[in-house]
């Protein structure tokens, strides 16, 4: 009777360990996927915000001055 209890307990522990291992794999896979998706969203949002701010600033006097200063700096590099 003691051996059968030991075998059943060991089998139960192995089954639990196996289930936990696959659960950890699936969770880490899902986390990596979510991080990639969020990174893409942030990059898209940043590029969109940059384009929008350049467009908005370009129409003002400050934006024109910034553009002129940037062009002068590029000319000095060459």
N, C-alpha and C positions, 0 to 999 in steps of 0.2 A: 504494500500500500504506500509506503514512503517513497519507493522508486517511481511509482505512477504519478504521485503528487509532484515530485521533482521534475519529471519529464513534462507534465502538463504545464507547470510553472515556467520551465525553460522555453517551451514552445510558445507560450504566451508572450514572454519577454522578447523573443526573437521576432515574432509577428509585430509587436508594437514598435520595436526598433526599425524594422523594415518599413512600416507605414510612415514613421516619423522621417525617415531618410528620404522617401519619395516626396513627402510633403515639403520638406526643406528645399529640395531641388525645384519643385514646381514654384514655390514662393520666390526663390531667388531668380528664376527665369522670368517670372511675372514682374518682379521689381526691376530687373534690367530693361525689360521692354518698356515699362512705364517711364523709367528715367530717360530712355532714348526719345520717347514721345514728348515728354516735357521739355527736353533740351531743344527739340525741333520747334516746339511752340515758342519758346523763349527767343530763339534765333530769328524766327519769322517775325515775331512781335518787335524785336529790336530793329530789324531792318526796315520794317514798315514805319516804325516811329521815327527812325532817322530820316527816311525819305519824306515823311510828312513834315518834320521840323525844318528840313532844308527847303522844302517847297514854301512853307509858311514864312520862314525867315528871309527867303530870297525875294519876297515881295516887299519887304520893309527896307528902310534906309540902313538899319543895322545889318541886315542880311547882305545887302549889296556891299557894304564896307567889309564885311567878313570875307565875302567872295573875292573882292579885289585884293585884300591882304593875302589870301591864300594863293591867288594867281601870282602876285609879286614874289612870294616866297618860293614858288615853284620856278619862276624865271631866274631867281638868284641861284638856285641849285644848279641850273643848267649852265 
